Amino acid sequence: MVRLKPGEDYVKLETGGPLTVEELAGRYKDRLPYTVLTAKVNGKNEELTFSLEKDSRVELLDMRNHSSYLAYQHSLSLIYLKAVKDVLGDLPVEIDNSLNKGLYTEIKSEKPVTAGQVKAVEKRMRELVDQDLPIVREVYSRDEAVRLWDKYNYPEKSRLLAKAADIKEAKFYRLEGYRNFFYGLMVPSTGYVKHFELRKYRRGVLLRLPYPTDPDRLPEYVDDRKLYMAFGEAKKWQNLLKVSYLEDLNDKIRGGEARDLILLSEALHEKKVVEIADRIKKEKKRIVLIAGPSSSGKTTFARRLCIQLRVNGLMPLYMGTDDYFLERSQTPLGEDGLPNYEDMDALDVELFNRNMNDLLGGKAVDLPEFDFIEGTKLFGRRITSLKPGQPIVIEGIHALNGELTSHIRDEEKFKIYISPFTQLNIDVHNRVPTTDARILRRIVRDYRYRGHSADSTLSQWPKVRAGEDKNIFPYNGEADVLFNSALVYELAVLKKYAQPLLREVPEDSEQYSEAVRMLKFIRFFDVIEDEKNIPNNSIMREFIGGSVFVE
C-alpha cells in the first residue's frame, strides 16, 4: 500500500518481491512535484534504503516534511564536512545554529578562512554531488563507536555515547573515507542534495539550503545581523555557564550542580530584561511592541519587562492585540472556510492606531474587550488614560509588522523580538533545532493548561509554523533588540513531562513518526527532577506550571 503525499488515500501496489523505498519512489517519479528524500513506513520515518519485504503502508515524503528536511540538512552537512577535509585538511568544524534559512558554521584555523577557500570547498561539494556517491550507513556497538570518536578526537561525542547506558548501538554515515554520526535520517547518495550555497559570513561560513516550502530554490539572501548577534550572545552565556554541549549539561546534573546552573541561567535572563527596560527609559519610548513565535515565553517576558519598567519609575500599561479583532461577521476566512484570526486582515488596525495615538496624547480612551463567544468587541469596560511619559507594552503576533502601527510615529516605538535561540548543541556537528525546543514547550503547556494530547499539538504544529512563516519570521529584522528566551537547562526539565505524552501518541496516528523522532532526540538528556530552584517568574514556569504570571 502506498500514497504519494499526506491526505491522499493509500493504493494497493503489487511489488513482485522485495524492493527498497528508493526503488518504489522511482516508479512514481514523474507524478511527484519534488524529490522524495525519506518515507513513512507503517507509521515510522525510514530512509530510502529501507527494504520493503512484507505488506507495508508507505508514504513518500519530500522536503516539505520536517523529517525529510532534517535528512537533507544532515546529508548536506556530511558533504560539507567531507569537502572541508578534502580541501583544507583536518581543521575542526563547528555547526552552530540556524541563520538566514541555513546553518552558520565555523572552520577553526589560525587565520579566518578566506572567501577563496570557501569557494574551493563549495566547488568540492558540487563535485561530490555530481558523482552521486553513496552515503553508507554503518552500525557499531556503543563501545566501538566510543573508540572511533576517541580516535577521531571528538571528546564530546565520545563522552555522550560512553555515558548513554541505554544506547546499545550507534549508527555512522560514511562518504568515501569520511564518517560521522548524525541524530537523524540521511539520503542514500550525494546526488539527492542538489540545491545549496556556501557563503563567507563574518567569522564563519553560511551553509544555505532551500526552505521546506520551496524545495527546489534557495531563499533570497538577507543578512540576519541581529540574529547573528543574538546567537553570539548565547555563546557567551554558554561559556559563562560552562555548558556548550549536551554532555556538559548531563555532567552538571549528575554532579549535583543543577541548582547553580538554574540560578545562573535565570540571572542572565533577568540581567537582559533589566538592560532592555533601562534602554526603553533612556530612549523615552512610549510604544513597546513584543512579538515572537509560538512558545517563546512572550507572556512571561512581557510581565517581567513591565516590572523592570516600574523599577525605573514608569507605570506601563500592558495589553495584547486580540481585543482588536474585527467583528466575526467581518473576519476573513481561511482556505478551510473557517475564520482566519492569524492574518493582519483580521484586526481593526484603524481603531488600534486611533486608540494608541489618543492614549499617547493624554486622552481618555474606551479600550475594547473582544468577546470570543459572541464574536464582537465590547465597550465601556476599560476607559483608560495615560500619564505623561507612561509607556504601553503591547504583545501580539503582528507587533513587529509596520502595518499594525502605521499611523504611530516611529520615534515612539521600541520593538522586541523574542524566541528561544537554543544555547545547547548535542555535539560539535549536531545542533538542537529551535523548532524542536519550542514544540516540546508547547506539548507540555497544551497538556497542562488546555488538556490537549501530544497527538493533537503535533497535528496543529504545521499550521502554526505556516502562520509564523507568514506573519512573524519576516519581521524579526525590524526589532530593536532580540531576547533569547532559551534556558540551557530547560530540556532536562521538559523531558520528564514531554516523554510520557509523546509515548501516548498511538501507532496509527499521523503524528506517530514525529513522536518517535522526538523521543529518540530527548533520550540523551538526563532529567532535572528537583524543580524547587526554578523561580516562579521563570519563562520555564509558563510551560511546566507554578508561574506567578500565568496561574
C-alpha positions in Angstrom: 0.0 0.0 0.0 1.4 3.4 -1.0 0.4 7.0 -1.0 2.3 9.8 -2.7 1.6 12.6 -0.2 -0.2 13.2 3.1 -4.0 13.3 2.8 -4.2 11.0 -0.1 -5.7 7.5 0.1 -3.4 4.6 0.0 -3.4 2.5 -3.1 -2.6 -1.2 -3.5 0.7 -2.0 -5.0 2.0 -5.3 -6.3 5.7 -5.2 -5.7 6.6 -8.5 -7.2 9.1 -9.2 -4.4 11.2 -7.3 -2.0 12.3 -3.8 -3.0 13.7 -0.7 -1.3 11.7 2.5 -0.7 14.1 4.2 -3.2 13.1 1.7 -5.9 9.4 2.2 -5.1 9.8 6.0 -5.3 11.4 5.6 -8.7 8.1 4.2 -10.0 6.3 7.4 -9.1 9.0 9.9 -10.0 7.0 11.5 -12.8 4.0 12.0 -10.6 5.8 13.7 -7.8 6.4 17.5 -7.6 9.7 17.2 -5.7 12.4 14.7 -5.0 11.5 12.1 -2.4 14.0 12.1 0.5 12.5 9.8 3.1 9.4 7.8 3.7 6.9 6.9 6.4 6.7 3.1 6.6 4.0 1.7 8.8 4.0 5.0 10.8 7.8 5.3 11.2 10.2 7.6 9.3 12.6 5.5 7.3 15.5 6.1 4.9 15.1 5.3 1.2 17.4 2.4 1.6 14.8 0.7 3.8 13.8 -2.7 2.4 10.1 -3.5 2.0 9.9 -7.2 2.5 6.3 -7.5 3.5 3.0 -5.7 3.1 3.6 -2.1 4.2 1.9 1.2 4.3 4.3 3.6 2.6 4.1 7.4 2.4 6.7 9.1 0.2 8.0 12.3 1.7 9.8 15.3 0.2 11.5 18.3 1.8 8.1 19.8 2.8 8.0 17.1 5.5 10.0 18.1 8.6 11.8 14.8 8.9 12.8 14.9 5.2 14.0 18.5 5.7 16.3 17.4 8.5 17.5 14.5 6.4 18.5 16.9 3.6 20.2 19.1 6.2 22.1 16.3 7.8 23.2 15.0 4.4 24.3 18.4 3.3 26.3 18.8 6.5 28.1 15.5 5.9 29.0 16.6 2.3 30.3 19.9 3.7 32.4 18.3 6.4 33.9 15.9 3.9 34.7 18.7 1.4 36.3 20.8 4.2 38.6 17.9 5.0 39.4 17.3 1.3 40.3 21.0 0.7 41.6 22.3 4.0 42.7 19.2 5.8 41.8 18.2 9.4 40.6 21.5 10.6 37.9 21.4 13.3 34.4 22.5 12.0 31.5 23.5 14.2 27.9 23.5 13.0 26.5 26.0 15.4 23.0 27.3 14.7 20.3 28.2 12.1 20.8 31.5 10.4 19.3 33.0 7.2 17.4 29.8 6.5 20.6 27.9 6.6 23.3 26.8 9.0 26.0 29.0 10.5 29.3 27.1 10.8 32.8 28.0 11.8 36.0 26.4 10.5 38.6 26.7 13.2 42.1 27.7 11.9 44.8 30.1 13.0 43.6 32.6 10.4 40.0 33.1 9.4 39.1 31.2 6.2 39.1 33.4 3.1 36.3 33.8 0.5 38.5 31.9 -1.9 38.8 28.9 0.4 35.1 28.9 0.9 34.6 28.9 -2.9 37.0 25.9 -3.1 35.1 24.0 -0.5 31.8 24.7 -2.4 33.4 23.5 -5.6 34.5 20.3 -3.9 30.9 19.8 -2.6 29.5 20.1 -6.1 32.0 17.6 -7.3 30.8 15.1 -4.6 27.2 15.8 -5.5 27.8 15.3 -9.3 29.5 12.0 -8.6 26.3 10.8 -6.8 28.4 8.9 -4.3 26.7 6.5 -1.8 26.2 7.7 1.7 26.7 4.4 3.6 25.1 3.7 6.9 27.3 1.7 9.3 26.2 0.4 12.7 28.7 -0.1 15.5 28.3 -1.2 19.1 28.5 1.6 21.6 32.0 0.6 22.7 33.2 0.5 19.1 31.7 3.9 18.5 33.3 5.4 21.5 36.7 4.1 20.3 36.1 5.6 16.9 35.4 9.1 18.4 38.4 8.9 20.6 40.4 8.0 17.5 39.0 11.0 15.6 39.5 13.3 18.6 35.8 14.2 19.2 35.7 14.0 23.0 32.2 15.5 23.4 30.8 12.8 21.1 32.7 10.0 22.9 31.6 11.2 26.4 27.9 11.3 25.3 27.9 7.8 23.9 30.0 6.3 26.7 27.6 7.5 29.4 24.4 6.7 27.5 23.7 3.4 29.2 20.5 2.6 27.2 22.2 3.1 23.8 23.5 -0.3 22.6 24.4 0.6 19.0 25.4 3.8 17.2 24.9 4.5 13.5 27.5 6.3 11.5 27.4 7.5 7.9 30.3 7.1 5.6 31.1 9.2 2.5 34.1 7.7 0.8 36.7 7.5 3.6 35.0 10.1 5.8 32.5 9.0 8.5 30.4 10.9 11.1 27.5 10.5 13.4 24.1 12.2 12.9 21.0 12.1 15.0 18.5 11.5 12.2 18.0 10.1 8.8 20.1 10.6 5.7 19.5 10.4 1.9 21.1 7.4 0.2 23.6 9.3 -2.0 25.1 12.7 -2.6 23.1 13.2 -5.8 20.0 14.0 -3.8 21.5 17.2 -2.4 21.4 19.4 -5.4 20.5 22.8 -4.0 22.9 24.6 -1.7 25.2 27.5 -1.4 28.3 28.3 0.7 28.8 32.0 1.7 31.6 33.5 3.7 29.9 35.3 6.6 31.7 37.3 9.2 33.9 34.8 11.2 32.3 31.8 9.7 30.6 30.2 6.8 26.9 30.0 5.9 25.7 26.7 4.6 22.5 27.7 2.8 19.8 25.3 1.6 16.2 25.5 0.4 13.3 26.3 2.7 10.8 23.4 3.2 8.0 25.4 1.4 10.1 25.8 -1.7 12.4 22.7 -2.0 13.9 23.5 -5.4 15.1 27.0 -4.8 17.4 28.8 -2.4 15.7 31.6 -0.5 16.7 35.2 -1.1 19.8 36.1 0.9 19.2 38.6 3.7 21.8 39.5 6.3 20.3 38.4 9.7 22.8 40.6 11.5 20.7 40.9 14.7 20.0 37.2 14.8 23.8 36.5 14.4 24.5 38.9 17.3 21.8 37.1 19.4 23.4 33.7 18.8 26.8 35.3 19.6 25.4 36.4 23.0 24.1 32.9 23.5 27.6 31.5 23.0 28.9 33.9 25.6 26.3 32.7 28.0 27.4 29.1 27.2 31.0 29.9 28.1 29.9 31.6 31.3 27.8 28.6 32.3 30.5 26.1 31.1 27.8 24.2 29.1 28.5 24.1 25.4 27.3 20.5 24.5 24.7 18.1 25.9 27.1 16.1 27.8 28.3 19.2 29.7 24.7 19.6 30.9 24.4 16.0 31.8 27.7 16.1 33.8 26.4 19.1 35.8 23.2 17.3 36.6 25.0 14.1 37.7 27.5 16.2 39.7 24.8 17.9 41.7 25.3 21.3 40.0 21.8 21.7 38.6 20.8 24.3 41.3 23.6 26.7 40.4 23.0 26.2 36.7 19.4 27.1 37.1 20.0 30.2 39.2 22.8 31.5 36.9 20.7 30.9 33.8 17.8 32.8 35.3 20.1 35.6 36.4 21.3 36.0 32.8 17.7 36.3 31.7 16.9 38.9 34.4 20.0 40.9 33.5 18.9 41.1 29.9 15.4 42.2 30.8 16.9 44.9 33.0 19.1 46.1 30.2 16.1 46.4 27.8 14.0 48.2 30.4 16.8 50.7 31.0 17.2 51.3 27.3 13.4 51.9 26.9 13.6 54.6 29.6 16.7 56.2 28.3 15.3 56.5 24.8 11.9 57.7 26.2 9.9 55.1 24.1 6.2 55.0 24.7 5.0 52.1 22.5 6.8 48.8 23.3 6.0 46.1 20.8 6.7 42.4 21.5 6.4 39.6 19.0 7.8 36.1 18.7 6.8 32.6 17.5 4.7 30.1 19.5 6.0 29.0 22.9 8.7 31.7 23.0 7.6 32.8 26.5 6.1 36.1 25.4 3.7 36.5 28.3 6.3 35.9 31.0 8.8 38.1 29.3 6.3 41.0 28.9 5.3 40.8 32.5 8.9 40.8 33.7 9.7 43.7 31.5 6.7 45.6 33.0 8.1 45.0 36.4 11.5 46.3 35.5 10.0 49.4 33.8 8.2 50.0 37.1 11.5 49.8 38.9 12.6 52.6 36.6 9.8 54.7 37.8 7.5 54.0 34.8 4.0 52.6 35.1 3.4 50.7 31.9 0.0 49.8 30.5 0.1 46.1 29.4 -2.2 44.9 26.6 -2.5 42.5 23.7 -3.9 42.9 20.3 -6.5 40.2 20.5 -9.1 42.8 21.7 -8.9 44.5 18.3 -10.2 41.6 16.2 -12.8 42.6 13.6 -16.4 41.6 14.3 -16.8 37.9 13.5 -19.1 38.8 10.5 -16.2 40.8 9.1 -13.4 38.3 9.8 -11.7 37.0 6.6 -12.0 33.2 6.0 -9.0 30.9 5.6 -8.6 28.2 2.9 -10.5 25.8 5.2 -13.5 28.1 5.2 -13.1 29.0 8.9 -12.5 32.4 10.4 -8.8 33.3 10.0 -7.6 35.1 13.1 -3.9 34.8 12.2 -3.5 37.4 9.5 -3.4 41.1 9.8 -6.7 41.4 7.9 -8.4 40.0 11.0 -7.5 43.1 13.1 -9.2 46.5 13.2 -5.9 48.3 12.5 -7.6 51.7 12.1 -9.2 51.6 15.6 -6.0 50.3 17.2 -3.9 53.2 15.8 -6.5 55.8 16.8 -6.7 54.4 20.3 -2.9 54.3 20.8 -2.4 57.8 19.5 -5.2 59.1 21.7 -3.6 57.5 24.7 -0.2 59.0 23.8 -2.0 62.3 23.5 -3.3 62.1 27.1 -6.9 61.4 26.1 -9.3 59.0 27.9 -9.9 56.1 25.6 -12.6 53.4 25.7 -10.5 50.3 25.0 -12.4 47.4 23.6 -12.7 43.9 25.0 -13.3 41.1 22.5 -16.0 38.6 23.4 -14.8 35.4 21.7 -18.1 33.7 22.4 -20.2 36.3 20.7 -17.5 37.4 18.2 -17.8 41.1 18.9 -16.0 43.9 20.7 -17.4 45.2 23.9 -17.0 48.8 25.0 -17.5 50.7 28.2 -15.5 48.3 30.4 -11.9 49.8 30.1 -11.9 53.5 29.9 -8.2 54.3 30.3 -5.8 57.2 30.1 -2.1 57.6 30.5 0.1 60.0 32.4 2.9 61.9 30.6 5.7 59.5 29.8 3.8 56.4 30.7 4.6 53.6 28.1 2.3 51.0 26.6 3.6 47.4 26.4 1.9 45.5 23.5 2.2 41.8 22.8 0.9 40.3 19.6 1.9 38.2 16.6 1.9 41.3 14.3 3.6 43.6 16.7 6.7 44.0 14.5 4.8 44.4 11.3 4.8 48.1 10.5 1.3 47.9 9.2 -0.1 47.4 12.7 1.3 50.7 13.9 1.3 52.5 10.6 -0.2 55.8 12.0 2.0 55.9 15.1 5.3 57.9 14.9 8.4 55.7 14.6 10.0 57.8 17.3 7.6 56.4 19.9 8.2 52.7 19.1 10.5 50.1 20.6 10.3 46.7 19.0 11.4 43.4 20.7 11.6 40.0 19.1 11.6 37.1 21.4 12.5 33.4 20.6 14.4 30.6 22.2 17.7 30.7 20.3 18.9 27.3 21.5 22.1 27.6 23.6 22.9 24.0 23.6 24.2 21.7 20.9 24.3 17.9 21.1 27.8 17.9 19.9 30.1 19.8 17.6 28.2 18.7 14.4 24.6 18.2 15.7 22.6 21.1 17.0 19.3 21.2 18.9 16.8 22.9 16.4 15.0 25.8 17.9 11.8 24.4 16.4 12.2 21.2 18.5 12.7 23.2 21.7 9.5 25.2 21.0 7.3 22.2 20.2 8.4 20.4 23.4 7.4 23.6 25.3 4.1 23.7 23.6 3.3 20.0 24.1 3.9 20.4 27.8 1.9 23.6 28.1 -1.0 22.5 25.9 -1.5 19.4 28.1 -1.2 21.2 31.3 -3.4 24.2 30.6 -5.7 23.1 27.7 -5.9 19.3 28.2 -4.6 18.7 24.7 -2.7 15.5 23.9 0.7 15.5 22.3 -1.0 14.0 19.2 -3.3 17.0 19.0 -0.5 19.5 19.5 1.7 17.8 16.9 -1.2 17.8 14.4 -1.6 21.5 14.7 2.1 22.4 14.5 2.4 22.6 10.7 -0.4 25.2 10.6 1.2 27.1 13.5 4.5 27.1 11.6 2.9 28.2 8.4 1.4 31.2 10.2 4.8 32.0 11.8 6.5 31.9 8.4 4.0 34.4 7.0 3.3 36.7 10.0 6.3 36.6 12.4 9.6 35.5 11.0 9.7 38.0 8.1 9.7 40.9 10.6 12.3 39.8 13.1 14.8 42.1 11.4 12.6 45.1 12.4 13.3 44.6 16.1 15.4 47.0 18.1 16.5 44.1 20.3 16.2 40.3 20.3 15.6 38.5 23.5 16.8 34.9 23.7 14.2 33.1 25.9 16.1 29.7 25.8 17.3 28.3 29.1 20.3 26.0 28.9 18.8 23.6 31.4 15.2 23.5 30.0 15.2 20.3 28.0 16.4 18.4 31.1 13.2 19.7 32.8 10.8 19.4 29.9 11.8 15.8 29.2 10.0 14.3 32.1 6.8 16.0 31.1 7.0 15.5 27.4 8.3 11.9 27.3 5.1 10.2 28.7 2.9 12.4 26.5 4.9 11.5 23.4 4.7 7.8 24.3 0.9 8.1 24.3 0.7 9.0 20.6 -0.9 5.9 19.0 0.9 4.0 16.3 -2.0 4.5 13.9 -1.7 8.3 14.3 -0.3 10.6 11.5 1.9 12.1 14.2 3.4 8.8 15.4 6.6 9.1 13.3 7.3 12.6 14.6 6.6 11.5 18.2 9.1 8.7 17.7 11.7 11.1 16.3 11.4 13.4 19.3 11.6 10.6 21.8 14.8 9.4 20.2 16.1 13.0 20.4 15.3 13.6 24.1 16.5 10.2 25.3 20.1 11.6 25.6 19.1 14.2 28.2 19.4 13.5 31.9 16.4 14.8 33.9 16.4 17.5 36.5 13.9 16.1 39.0 14.1 18.8 41.6 12.3 21.9 40.3 12.2 24.0 43.5 15.1 26.2 42.4 13.2 27.3 39.2 11.8 30.7 40.3 8.1 31.4 39.9 8.7 34.2 37.4 10.8 32.0 35.1 9.8 31.5 31.5 10.0 27.8 32.2 7.1 28.2 34.6 4.9 29.3 31.8 5.1 25.8 30.5 5.5 23.4 33.4 3.3 25.4 35.9 3.8 27.4 39.0 4.1 30.7 37.3 3.3 33.8 39.2 2.1 35.4 35.9 0.1 32.6 34.4 -1.6 30.8 37.3 
